[in-house]
Amino acid sequence: MTVTHKPPPPVTPDGRYIVVRGRLWRRTNPHLDADRRETLVAELMQARRAVGIAGRSGDTGALAAARARVHAAKVALGERGPVWWSDGAPDQNRRMARNTDYADWYAALEGQN
């Protein structure tokens, strides 16, 4: 069996976002030290597993708690909440790339495929 790997998603020129199916998603704060990042990613993965378990069990309280853990981990990683850059550029997280300041870059990227 041949295993094929998808290429990594494109990263905006400033390194702030990845693009998945045309939508911008904020990247993890690159200023986090490696140990802190690893701890937070482990917590995020545990919280995501807890979301799945709670969802399958129908336990709405556990589901809400697990989703809150996911959110807290993502905020700590810099993927949600206050932006991690300091130049005053607005957050364009979750917006379609074609409708953002990255529209020209994204159009050129799409033209390569």
N, C-alpha and C positions, 0 to 999 in steps of 0.2 A: 504494500500500500504506500502510495506517495503522499507525503504530507506537504501541503502548500501553506505558506505563511503569507498573510496579508502584509503589505508594506505599512510602516507606521503612518499615522495620519499626518497631513501637512501641518507645519507649525508656522504661525505668522512671523514675518520678518523681525518683529520686536521680541518674539519668544513668549508672548503673553497668552496665546490661545493655540489650541489645536482646532482643526476643522473636521467634523464628522457629519457626513451627509449634508454638507453645505452650511452647517451651523457651527458657530464659534463656541468653544468650551474653554473656560479659563484653566490654565495650567497651574500646577503646584508651584508655590513660592520657591524660586531657586535659591533663596537666601537661607532656607532652613538647613541646619546641619544634618548630615546623613543619618545619625542615630535618631534624631527627633523625627525626621521624615519616615524612617523605617517603622518606628513605633506607631506613628499616626496612620500609616498605610495598613499596618496589621490591625489596628483598631477599626479602621474603615471596613476591612474585609470581614472581620468578626461581626460588625454591626450589619453589614449587608446579608450575611448568612442568617443573622437573627431576624431580619425582615422577612426572609423567605420562610423560615420556620414558623414565625408568628402568622404570616399570611396563610400558610397551609393549614394551620391549626384553627384559624378563625378567631384568635384571641386579639381583640381590638386594642386592649390596653397594652399588651406586649408589642403589638405592631406599632403603635404610636411611640412607645419608648425606644424601639429599635430604629425607627425613622429619625427620632431626635438624636440618637447616637451617630447615625450616618451624617446628619446635618452638622453636628458639632465637629466631627472629624474633618469634614470638608472645609468648614470655616477655619479650623486650625491649620489645615494644609494650604489655605489661601485660595481654594477653588470657589469659595462662596464668601459672602460677607465683605468687609472692607478690602479694597484692592491692595496688592502688595507692592505696587510701583508708586513712585512719588513725584512724577512729573505732571500730575493733574489731568492726565488723559482719562476720559470717561470709561466706565466699565461697559463692555459690549457683549458680555457673557450671554449665551443662549440665543443670540440674534443670528439671523441668516447673514452669512458673510457678504452676500451681494448687496445688503442694505446697511452696510457699515463703512467705516473709514478704510476698511480693507478691501473694498469692492474691486478696485482696479487690480490689486495684487491677486485676488481670487479669480477674477476673469482671466488674467494671464495664465494662472495656474491651470484653470479648466481648459484653456486653449491648447495646453501641452498634451492633453490626453486624447 
